[in-house]
């Protein structure tokens, strides 16, 4: 692991705060320098451009997010346990990093090259590809008639959408429903239960 100087650590911490709050386009190197307690010239000495600094922060934050998510998903072929673990883990990671959804959304709306590279490396280009493993679990459940035949791609899109939506639309939800706080433990527990029950009842054979 690369050893960072104290100044580099302060720069990256400050840059992370600014980029997560304002995105790449809204961030200013002067603000990052001020937060890091250094002048702009010293900031450019360590990181020649905002693009270079942004890519450093983005790569670390996204990889860290997905690494934590993958660690939280149980290594099981039991579909019910897998779904519960995935839903719980995904919601917990989103709640722990509430600005991450917006951060990734900003990147998707731009070039997205870095994000696509990271996704491929983490979810596809590994000896035991997580995405292929998840698809295999669903295919086996269909073959064993544990669940009804379904379009696996659309199922995954729906599952991801139900998990991420409250965080993506948090200002709207909390405005329309003032008693709800998306990051509260009470809401998260309710959301985990509702997503699993809706999904499970929708795919199991009756």
Secondary structure, DSSP 8 states (H G I E B T S, - for coil): -----HHHHHHHHHHHHHHHHHHHHH--HHHHHHHHTS-HHHHHHH-SSHHHHHHHHHHHHHHHHHHHHHHHS---S-HHHHHHHHHHHHHHHHHHTTTHHHHHHHHHHTT-HHHHHHHIIIIISSTT-HHHHHHHHHHHHHHTTSB----HHHHHHHHHHHHHHHHHTHHHHHHHSTT--TTSHHHHHHHHHHHHHHHHHHHB--
